[in-house]
């Protein structure tokens, strides 16, 4: 998942294809070095969210600052590197053949994820098997109860600053660009804005009490 924090005018990302594509057509464009003709480009603004499931082609264009939320994966296939060379004048390794069976060739009508921005509550953004992300627009104190969540909670401050009050007297201040991991043993916190703040709230949501977060936590780090 990408959350756009800042973007210059007309900044773009690449996500998916701009037309229906099959493996043969993809290989044809790859061989002719015309791959960009079939890639979908999206202009972005602060606050935009894009969900990128496995197999969906994606790349960040210049002039964009974003937060990326994912479970750690040991597999990344680079299919095109815009003909760039490293400091030694060499091209980076591509994974053309390995990617062929992993790519999602489908065309999608809308890649952007819409979500509500009701102040001072946790607004659902993305829920999948690997993480849940919610959006909090904070302009007054709120209390959070995580007693029903068998997971750590991550706060990513994407605008402003706020303080986390916990264990009665403990306080942790979080500024824009900073990330804090709240251990699972801390179940109740108070979030207090120092300035108007925008926060991504991230955790692993299990479907049943029997499925513990320890079953998947090793994949997250």
Secondary structure, 3 states (H helix, E strand, C coil): CEEEEEECCCCEEEEEECCCCCHHHHHHHHHHCCHHHHEEEEECCCCCEECCCCCCCEEECCCEEEEECCCCCCCCCCCCCCCCCCCCCCCCCCCHHHHCCCCCCCCCCCCECCCCCCECCCEEEEECCCCEEEEEEECCCEEEECCCCCCCEEEEEEECEEEEEECCCEEEEEECCCEEEECCCCCEEEEEECCCEEEEEEECCCCCCCCCHHHCHHHHC
